[in-house]
Amino acid sequence: MARPYDKRKVYDVSPRQMLDRFALVSAFVVGFVGSLTLKHYGASPFLAAGFSVSVLVVYAIFTYCLTSLRLEPETIGDNTYYLGFLFTLTSLAYTLYNVAQTSSAGGNSAQLLPDVISGFGVA
């Protein structure tokens, strides 16, 4: 006789997985808010990119060294890659938003090109 289907096993998230996800989302929020704050206040593009890279490095070290959160190296590499990709997309979106605002206000398109290139962030 077949066992009844148990939905909890499919959708249930273990406390360990919840901790992994919390660390990843926290790193994204810190990197996202910090990078956009630096860009908004006119910090150097190198400073904003350096902040994002430092968040990636701290996340990788944190998830490797913390015993209750220790992830496999492949998982750490994948998550760090995805974080970098998300930081790049948010940086690009912020830059394109600023370009659209400047060009709608009558700005010169030729002067915007260096801002767009420097705004790509971690990429």
C-alpha positions as CSV (number, residue, x, y, z in Angstrom):
1,M,0.0,0.0,0.0
2,A,1.3,3.4,-0.9
3,R,2.1,6.0,1.8
4,P,0.0,9.1,1.8
5,Y,1.6,12.2,0.2
6,D,3.1,14.5,2.8
7,K,3.2,18.1,1.7
8,R,5.3,19.3,4.6
9,K,8.4,17.4,3.4
10,V,8.3,19.1,0.0
11,Y,7.7,22.7,1.2
12,D,9.3,22.6,4.6
13,V,12.5,24.5,5.1
14,S,14.9,23.3,7.7
15,P,16.4,25.8,10.2
16,R,19.8,25.3,8.5
17,Q,18.4,26.2,5.1
18,M,16.6,29.2,6.6
19,L,19.9,30.4,8.1
20,D,21.7,30.0,4.7
21,R,18.9,32.0,3.0
22,F,19.0,34.7,5.7
23,A,22.8,35.2,5.3
24,L,22.4,35.5,1.5
25,V,19.5,37.9,1.7
26,S,21.3,40.0,4.4
27,A,24.4,40.2,2.3
28,F,22.3,41.4,-0.7
29,V,20.5,44.0,1.3
30,V,23.7,45.4,2.9
31,G,25.4,45.5,-0.5
32,F,22.4,46.9,-2.3
33,V,21.7,49.7,0.2
34,G,25.3,50.5,0.8
35,S,26.2,50.7,-2.9
36,L,23.2,52.8,-3.9
37,T,23.8,55.1,-0.9
38,L,27.4,55.7,-2.0
39,K,26.3,56.4,-5.5
40,H,23.5,58.7,-4.4
41,Y,25.9,60.9,-2.4
42,G,28.4,61.0,-5.3
43,A,31.1,58.8,-4.0
44,S,33.8,57.5,-6.3
45,P,32.8,54.6,-8.6
46,F,35.8,52.7,-7.2
47,L,34.5,53.2,-3.7
48,A,31.1,51.9,-4.5
49,A,32.5,48.9,-6.4
50,G,35.0,48.3,-3.6
51,F,32.1,48.3,-1.1
52,S,30.2,45.7,-3.1
53,V,33.3,43.5,-3.5
54,S,34.0,43.7,0.3
55,V,30.4,42.6,1.0
56,L,31.0,39.6,-1.3
57,V,34.3,38.7,0.4
58,V,32.8,39.1,3.9
59,Y,29.9,36.9,2.9
60,A,32.2,34.2,1.5
61,I,34.4,34.2,4.6
62,F,31.4,34.3,6.9
63,T,29.7,31.3,5.3
64,Y,32.9,29.3,5.2
65,C,34.2,29.9,8.7
66,L,31.0,30.0,10.8
67,T,30.4,26.4,11.9
68,S,26.6,26.7,12.2
69,L,26.4,28.1,8.7
70,R,29.3,26.3,7.0
71,L,28.4,25.8,3.4
72,E,30.0,23.7,0.7
73,P,32.6,25.6,-1.3
74,E,30.6,25.1,-4.5
75,T,27.6,26.7,-2.8
76,I,29.6,29.6,-1.5
77,G,31.0,30.2,-5.0
78,D,27.6,30.0,-6.6
79,N,26.0,32.3,-4.0
80,T,28.9,34.8,-4.3
81,Y,28.5,34.8,-8.1
82,Y,24.8,35.4,-7.9
83,L,25.3,38.3,-5.4
84,G,27.8,39.9,-7.7
85,F,25.4,39.6,-10.6
86,L,22.6,41.1,-8.5
87,F,24.8,44.0,-7.4
88,T,25.7,44.6,-11.1
89,L,22.0,44.6,-12.1
90,T,21.0,47.0,-9.3
91,S,23.9,49.3,-10.1
92,L,23.0,49.3,-13.8
93,A,19.4,50.0,-13.0
94,Y,20.3,52.9,-10.8
95,T,22.6,54.3,-13.4
96,L,20.1,54.0,-16.2
97,Y,17.4,55.6,-14.0
98,N,19.7,58.6,-13.4
99,V,20.5,58.8,-17.1
100,A,16.8,58.8,-17.9
101,Q,16.2,61.6,-15.3
102,T,19.1,63.7,-16.6
103,S,18.2,63.3,-20.3
104,S,14.5,64.1,-19.6
105,A,15.7,67.3,-17.9
106,G,17.5,68.3,-21.1
107,G,21.0,67.1,-20.3
108,N,23.7,66.5,-23.0
109,S,23.8,62.8,-24.0
110,A,27.6,62.9,-24.8
111,Q,28.4,64.0,-21.3
112,L,26.3,61.1,-19.8
113,L,28.5,58.3,-21.4
114,P,31.3,58.4,-18.8
115,D,28.6,58.3,-16.0
116,V,27.0,55.3,-17.6
117,I,30.3,53.4,-18.0
118,S,31.4,54.2,-14.4
119,G,28.0,53.2,-13.1
120,F,28.1,49.6,-14.1
121,G,29.6,48.7,-10.7
122,V,31.1,45.3,-10.0
123,A,30.8,44.0,-13.6
